[in-house]
Amino acid sequence: MARKSLFGCGLRLLSSCFLLLTLSCGQKDLYTGTYIADPGDTPRRTETTLELKENGVGLWKVGDDEVAFSWYMKGDQLRVNTRGGGVIVGSLEKNVIRITLPGTSEMSFKRAK
């Protein structure tokens, strides 16, 4: 009898973990896409974009230069993990990402259609 109870608890725990994983993956899909910076926020007025992919990888493009990074959401905050080990925190509201880079002013990125 204890074995059936233990098995049932294990099955419920496994189902809960699967549901949580499924919901968290679905959340990431809400934020994936390409975001274009306001030209007034970019140096030398070159096109600057952020691409957030569903696998947690992203690309920061400035003109012809690209930098890969990993990303995740924590509440309404976008967390960008840099290769150097730093974390850049931005906010995401209504399809607009706002990021303040060290030593610069805030940059706004609007989701591309």
Beta strands, then each sheet from edge to edge (+ up, - down):
strand 1: 33-37
strand 2: 48-52
strand 3: 57-62
strand 4: 65-74
strand 5: 77-81
strand 6: 87-93
strand 7: 96-100
strand 8: 106-111
sheet 1: 1+ 2- 3+ 4- 5+ 6- 7+ 8- 1+
end
